[in-house]
Amino acid sequence: MKVTVVGAGNVGSTCANVLAHNEIANEIVLLDIKEGVAEGKALDMWETSPVNLYDSRITGSTNDYAKTAGSEVVVITSGIPRKPGMSRDDLIATNAGIVKSVTENIIKHSPDAKIIIVSNPLDVMCYTAYLSAKVDKSKVMGMAGVLDTARYRSFLAMELNVSPKDIQALLMGGHGDTMVPLPRYTTVGGIPVTELIEKEKLDAIIERTKFGGGEIVKLLGTSAWYAPGAAAAQMVEAIVKDQKRVLPVCSWLEGEYGQDKIYLGVPVVLGKNGIEKIIEVDLNEDEQALLNDSAKAVRNVMDVLEGMDVL
């Protein structure tokens, strides 16, 4: 089983490292446009194998897509990172061109690969990859909900002083300030979270989740990488091991939740074929309105992209 990670920056190298340490694939290829970066990081990771006792082989390459041939899953993290004061939408022109080029090269060498997009602005970069790949919609998806839900669950665990292992949550919509955390579908050891946290505190946690990425940017001066890298690796594992995990994934919708021809975060069954099923849960009027607003924000960025000479 072979997995490729394109982009050996902080997120990509973290993802590759998690994949290797957990022995999720036999072979992991790390690719980057900068000379020596992928090779150096891959070698450094491989040298930890006798210490951490894993045998997943990691190799690095500078922009040689031939070495990615036959990949089962490809994670694309390529693009410029977000800087303080920069919105995800500001990244669109540059990153769309990068994602388009990377996707076309990946499909050339691994036509059956499942593609996971991490590049921002996430929802629209998924759209870019989908148009560029020209493959079934089940094979092109985005990593957003797994990360956003992880942040939501971690904040809840901090507030309740409980293990994050016992917290399950659902979060939908676009990756950004308009995401839609759903307290009604959030439980702690099977107990509805609304019975454990008062509304005011819960609302504050939801707001912190929405701006979780920005909080990291303000502290570090650049985008997060540990949580995004681990979240992408979890999606890879679900596909490679055919786990049939129910995870929130940025997916191409064709009528689900009243949305058509748009990438948006929804719960799916993730297995060896990629997105094997989109799960439609019942939303109340307020939840649906929030999802509609989130979709509108994503469509606004799609309109910007379609107005550019990129695709």
C-alpha positions as CSV (number, residue, x, y, z in Angstrom):
1,M,0.0,0.0,0.0
2,K,1.4,3.3,-1.1
3,V,0.5,6.8,0.1
4,T,1.9,10.1,-1.2
5,V,1.9,13.4,0.6
6,V,2.5,16.4,-1.7
7,G,4.0,19.4,0.2
8,A,6.7,18.8,2.7
9,G,5.9,21.8,4.8
10,N,4.8,21.6,8.4
11,V,1.4,20.0,7.7
12,G,2.6,17.6,5.0
13,S,5.6,16.4,7.0
14,T,3.5,15.9,10.1
15,C,1.0,13.9,8.1
16,A,3.7,11.7,6.7
17,N,5.3,11.3,10.1
18,V,1.9,10.1,11.7
19,L,1.3,7.7,8.8
20,A,4.8,6.2,9.2
21,H,4.7,5.9,13.0
22,N,1.3,4.2,12.9
23,E,2.3,2.0,10.0
24,I,-0.7,3.0,7.9
25,A,1.0,2.3,4.6
26,N,4.0,0.2,3.5
27,E,5.4,3.0,1.4
28,I,5.1,6.7,2.0
29,V,6.4,9.2,-0.6
30,L,6.9,12.9,0.5
31,L,7.1,15.3,-2.4
32,D,8.0,19.0,-2.5
33,I,9.0,21.6,-5.0
34,K,12.0,22.8,-2.9
35,E,15.2,21.0,-3.6
36,G,16.2,18.6,-0.8
37,V,13.4,19.5,1.6
38,A,11.3,16.3,1.1
39,E,14.4,14.1,0.9
40,G,15.9,15.6,4.1
41,K,12.7,15.3,6.1
42,A,11.9,11.8,4.8
43,L,15.4,10.7,5.8
44,D,15.1,12.2,9.2
45,M,11.8,10.5,9.8
46,W,13.2,7.1,8.6
47,E,16.1,7.4,11.0
48,T,13.5,7.4,13.9
49,S,12.2,4.0,12.8
50,P,14.6,2.0,15.0
51,V,13.7,4.2,18.0
52,N,9.9,4.2,17.4
53,L,9.8,0.6,16.0
54,Y,8.0,1.0,12.7
55,D,8.9,-0.2,9.3
56,S,6.9,2.0,6.9
57,R,9.4,3.1,4.3
58,I,9.5,6.9,3.8
59,T,11.2,8.4,0.7
60,G,11.4,12.0,-0.4
61,S,11.6,13.6,-3.8
62,T,11.9,17.0,-5.4
63,N,9.0,17.3,-7.8
64,D,9.4,13.9,-9.4
65,Y,5.8,12.7,-9.8
66,A,6.9,9.5,-11.4
67,K,7.9,8.3,-7.9
68,T,4.3,8.7,-6.7
69,A,3.0,6.2,-9.3
70,G,0.5,3.7,-8.0
71,S,-0.5,5.6,-4.9
72,E,-3.7,4.5,-3.2
73,V,-4.2,7.8,-1.5
74,V,-2.6,11.2,-2.1
75,V,-2.7,14.1,0.4
76,I,-2.2,17.5,-1.1
77,T,-1.0,20.2,1.3
78,S,0.7,22.3,-1.3
79,G,0.2,26.1,-1.2
80,I,1.3,29.2,0.5
81,P,0.5,29.3,4.3
82,R,-1.9,31.8,5.8
83,K,-0.2,34.8,7.5
84,P,-1.6,37.1,10.3
85,G,-4.4,39.2,9.0
86,M,-4.8,37.1,5.9
87,S,-8.1,35.3,5.3
88,R,-8.3,31.9,3.6
89,D,-10.0,33.6,0.7
90,D,-6.9,35.7,0.1
91,L,-5.0,32.5,-0.8
92,I,-7.3,31.6,-3.7
93,A,-5.5,32.7,-6.8
94,T,-2.0,31.3,-6.0
95,N,-3.2,28.1,-4.3
96,A,-5.7,27.3,-7.0
97,G,-3.0,27.3,-9.6
98,I,-0.8,25.1,-7.4
99,V,-3.6,22.6,-6.6
100,K,-4.6,22.3,-10.3
101,S,-1.0,21.5,-11.4
102,V,-0.4,19.0,-8.5
103,T,-3.7,17.2,-9.2
104,E,-3.1,16.8,-12.9
105,N,0.4,15.4,-12.2
106,I,-1.0,13.0,-9.6
107,I,-3.8,11.7,-11.8
108,K,-1.3,11.1,-14.6
109,H,0.7,8.7,-12.5
110,S,-2.0,7.4,-10.1
111,P,-5.4,7.5,-12.0
112,D,-7.2,5.5,-9.3
113,A,-5.9,7.5,-6.3
114,K,-8.2,8.9,-3.7
115,I,-7.2,12.6,-3.3
116,I,-7.5,14.4,0.1
117,I,-7.1,18.2,-0.1
118,V,-5.7,20.2,2.8
119,S,-4.7,23.4,0.9
120,N,-6.7,26.5,1.7
121,P,-9.3,27.9,1.1
122,L,-10.2,24.3,1.6
123,D,-13.7,24.0,0.1
124,V,-12.8,25.8,-3.1
125,M,-9.5,24.0,-3.5
126,C,-11.5,20.7,-3.4
127,Y,-13.6,22.1,-6.3
128,T,-10.4,23.0,-8.1
129,A,-9.0,19.5,-7.7
130,Y,-12.3,17.9,-8.7
131,L,-12.4,19.8,-11.9
132,S,-8.7,19.1,-12.6
133,A,-8.8,15.4,-11.8
134,K,-11.9,14.5,-13.9
135,V,-12.6,11.5,-11.7
136,D,-15.6,10.3,-9.7
137,K,-16.7,12.7,-7.0
138,S,-16.1,9.9,-4.4
139,K,-12.4,10.1,-5.0
140,V,-11.8,13.8,-4.3
141,M,-12.4,15.2,-0.8
142,G,-11.2,17.7,1.7
143,M,-9.9,17.5,5.2
144,A,-11.7,20.1,7.2
145,G,-14.4,18.6,9.4
146,V,-12.0,16.1,11.1
147,L,-9.8,19.0,12.1
148,D,-12.6,21.3,13.1
149,T,-14.4,18.6,15.1
150,A,-11.1,17.7,16.8
151,R,-10.7,21.3,18.0
152,Y,-14.3,21.4,19.1
153,R,-13.9,18.1,21.1
154,S,-10.6,19.2,22.6
155,F,-12.2,22.5,23.8
156,L,-15.1,20.6,25.3
157,A,-12.7,18.2,27.1
158,M,-10.9,21.1,28.6
159,E,-14.1,22.7,29.9
160,L,-15.5,19.4,31.3
161,N,-12.1,18.0,32.4
162,V,-12.8,14.7,30.8
163,S,-11.0,12.6,28.2
164,P,-11.5,13.7,24.6
165,K,-11.8,10.0,23.8
166,D,-15.3,10.1,25.2
167,I,-16.5,13.1,23.2
168,Q,-18.3,12.6,19.9
169,A,-19.4,15.5,17.8
170,L,-20.7,16.6,14.4
171,L,-19.7,19.7,12.6
172,M,-20.8,20.7,9.1
173,G,-20.4,23.4,6.5
174,G,-17.5,25.3,5.1
175,H,-14.0,25.3,6.6
176,G,-13.7,28.7,8.2
177,D,-15.7,31.2,10.2
178,T,-19.1,29.9,8.8
179,M,-18.7,26.3,9.9
180,V,-21.7,24.8,11.7
181,P,-20.9,22.9,15.0
182,L,-24.0,21.0,16.1
183,P,-24.5,20.7,19.9
184,R,-27.6,18.6,19.3
185,Y,-25.4,15.9,17.8
186,T,-22.6,16.2,20.4
187,T,-22.3,13.7,23.2
188,V,-19.9,13.0,26.1
189,G,-19.9,9.3,26.9
190,G,-23.3,9.1,25.3
191,I,-24.7,12.0,27.4
192,P,-25.9,15.1,25.3
193,V,-23.4,17.9,25.9
194,T,-26.3,20.3,26.4
195,E,-26.9,18.5,29.7
196,L,-23.4,19.1,30.9
197,I,-22.5,22.6,29.8
198,E,-24.7,25.7,30.1
199,K,-25.7,27.4,26.9
200,E,-23.5,30.5,27.4
201,K,-20.3,28.5,27.8
202,L,-21.2,26.1,25.0
203,D,-21.8,29.0,22.7
204,A,-18.4,30.4,23.6
205,I,-16.8,27.1,22.8
206,I,-18.5,27.0,19.5
207,E,-17.2,30.5,18.6
208,R,-13.7,29.5,19.7
209,T,-14.0,26.5,17.4
210,K,-15.0,28.6,14.4
211,F,-12.0,30.8,14.8
212,G,-9.6,28.0,16.0
213,G,-7.3,28.3,13.0
214,G,-7.0,32.0,13.5
215,E,-6.2,31.6,17.1
216,I,-3.2,29.4,16.2
217,V,-2.1,31.9,13.5
218,K,-2.1,34.8,16.1
219,L,0.0,32.7,18.5
220,L,2.5,31.2,16.0
221,G,2.5,33.7,13.1
222,T,1.6,30.9,10.7
223,S,-1.0,28.2,10.3
224,A,-1.3,25.1,12.6
225,W,0.2,21.8,11.5
226,Y,0.1,19.1,14.3
227,A,-3.7,18.9,14.3
228,P,-4.2,19.3,10.5
229,G,-1.5,16.7,9.8
230,A,-2.9,14.2,12.2
231,A,-6.5,14.8,10.9
232,A,-5.4,14.1,7.3
233,A,-3.6,11.0,8.4
234,Q,-6.8,9.7,10.1
235,M,-8.6,10.1,6.8
236,V,-5.9,8.2,5.0
237,E,-6.1,5.4,7.5
238,A,-9.9,5.1,7.1
239,I,-9.4,4.7,3.3
240,V,-6.3,2.4,3.3
241,K,-7.7,0.1,6.0
242,D,-11.3,0.3,4.7
243,Q,-12.5,1.2,8.1
244,K,-15.9,2.6,7.1
245,R,-15.4,5.4,9.5
246,V,-18.2,8.0,9.9
247,L,-16.3,11.3,9.7
248,P,-17.1,14.9,8.7
249,V,-15.5,15.3,5.2
250,C,-15.6,18.1,2.6
251,S,-17.7,16.4,-0.1
252,W,-19.2,17.2,-3.5
253,L,-22.9,17.6,-3.0
254,E,-25.6,17.0,-5.5
255,G,-28.8,17.8,-3.7
256,E,-28.0,16.6,-0.2
257,Y,-29.0,19.0,2.5
258,G,-30.6,21.2,-0.2
259,Q,-27.2,22.0,-1.7
260,D,-26.1,21.3,-5.3
261,K,-22.8,21.4,-7.1
262,I,-20.8,22.5,-4.1
263,Y,-18.1,21.2,-1.8
264,L,-19.2,21.3,1.8
265,G,-18.5,19.5,5.0
266,V,-21.0,16.7,5.8
267,P,-20.8,13.3,7.6
268,V,-19.8,10.5,5.3
269,V,-18.7,6.8,5.4
270,L,-15.1,6.7,4.5
271,G,-13.6,3.5,3.2
272,K,-11.5,1.9,0.5
273,N,-13.5,3.5,-2.3
274,G,-13.2,7.0,-0.8
275,I,-16.5,8.6,0.1
276,E,-18.8,5.6,0.1
277,K,-21.9,7.3,1.4
278,I,-23.1,10.7,2.4
279,I,-25.1,10.6,5.6
280,E,-28.0,13.0,5.8
281,V,-29.1,13.8,9.3
282,D,-32.2,15.8,10.2
283,L,-31.5,19.5,10.7
284,N,-33.9,21.8,12.4
285,E,-34.8,25.2,10.9
286,D,-32.0,27.1,12.6
287,E,-29.3,24.5,11.8
288,Q,-30.3,24.4,8.1
289,A,-30.2,28.2,8.0
290,L,-26.7,28.2,9.3
291,L,-25.7,25.6,6.8
292,N,-27.2,27.6,4.0
293,D,-25.3,30.7,5.1
294,S,-22.1,28.6,5.1
295,A,-22.8,27.3,1.6
296,K,-23.4,30.9,0.5
297,A,-20.0,31.9,1.8
298,V,-18.4,29.0,-0.1
299,R,-20.2,29.9,-3.3
300,N,-19.0,33.5,-3.1
301,V,-15.4,32.2,-3.2
302,M,-16.3,29.7,-6.0
303,D,-17.5,32.7,-7.9
304,V,-14.2,34.5,-7.4
305,L,-12.3,31.4,-8.6
306,E,-14.5,31.0,-11.7
307,G,-13.8,34.6,-12.5
308,M,-10.1,33.9,-12.7
309,D,-8.2,32.4,-15.5
310,V,-7.0,29.5,-13.4
311,L,-9.2,26.5,-14.2
